[in-house]
Amino acid sequence: MRIAEVTSPRAERARRHERALWWVRWFGITLGTYQVTNATPVAGIHTPRSSEWIALAAVGLLVINNLIVGGVLWRKPSDRGILRLGALVFAIDIAALWTITWAYNFNRFDQTWVVLLVLCLE
């Protein structure tokens, strides 16, 4: 991935952070795909088949998100462009996390919402 040159120090920091998050997101996509496709059945709980497809769609949303980041960082973004990119990517990341959490929250005693709260607060 080639990153374009940015002149201001603030934009340079933002570019480095987005690039680091780009790699973190690819790790999350790989791990999420593995976990969704290799789920272990829990005794006494019926997992709806739609949960897997909904979660895979949300992981696909993260793939699209990463492609957007890669495409924008490939060009020479301005300071304002990097700020817009950060806001857009953050919104898409949160939407994907909410979707995956919602897909697997079919048990009334489940604690996945706590995980969602912690992830969003980070």
N, C-alpha and C positions, 0 to 999 in steps of 0.2 A: 504494500500500500504506500503510495507516494503522497506525502503531505505537502501542500503548497506553503510557500513562504508567507508569513504574516509579520507585519512590522511592529505593532505595539506589544509591549510586554504582557499586558492583560490578555490580549488575544492569543499570544503564544502560550500562556498558561492554560487558557481554555482549550486550545487545540490539543495540547499534551494530555489534558484530562479526558477529552473526548476520545482520543486515540487509545488511552488506557482502558476506558470503559468499553471501547469497541472490542478489545480482546477479552475483557471480562464477560461481555455479552455473548461472544462466541462460545466461551466455556459454558455459560448458562444454557445456551441453546443446545449444546451437545449433551449436557447433563439432563436437561429437561426432556429431551427426546428419549434418552435412555430410560428415565424414570417413568415416563408415560407409557412407553411400549413394553416395559418389563415389570409391570406392577404385580406385586404379590397379593393374592387373595387373602382377605381377613375373614376368619371364621365368624359366621353369624351376620355378616354384613354383605349385602348384595350391591356390587358396584354397577351402576348403570353403564351400558356400553357407550352411551352418548358422552360420558365424561372424558373418555379417551379422545374422541374426535374433537370435542370442544378444546381440550388442552392442547392437542396437536395444532389446531387452528391458531391458538394464542402463541405457541412457539413459532409458527409460521409468521405471525405478526412481528415477533422479535427478529426473525431473519430479514423481513422487509425493512424493519427499522435499521438494522445494521447495514443493509445495502444503501439506505438513504444517507447514513453517516459517512460511509465510505465514498459515496458519490460527491457529497458536499465537500468533504475534506480534500478530495482529489483536486478540486478547483481552488482558486484563491479566494477564500471567504473573507469578507470584511469583518470588523469588530461586531457590527450589528448582525451580520449573517451568522456568526458563531453563536451569538446570544439567541437568535431565533432557532438555530439548530438545537441548542441545548434545551430550550423550552419544548420544542416539538418532540425530541427524543425522550425527554422526561415524561411527557404526557403519554406517549405510546408505551413506554416501559411500564408505567403504572396501570394503564388499561390492560396490558397483557398479564401482569401479575394478578389483578383483580379477576380477570377471566379464568385463569388457571385455578385460583383459590375457589371461585364460585363453582367451577366444574367438579371439584372434589369435595364440596361441602354438602353431601347428601345425608350424612349421619348427624342426628341432632346432638350427639355428645362430642362431635369433632372439634378440634382446636385449631383448625387451619386459619381461622380469622385472626387469631393471635399472631400467627406467623406473618400474615398480611400486614397487620398493624406495625409490627417491628420492622419489616422491610420498607414500608412507606415512610417510617420515621427516620430511617437511616438516610 
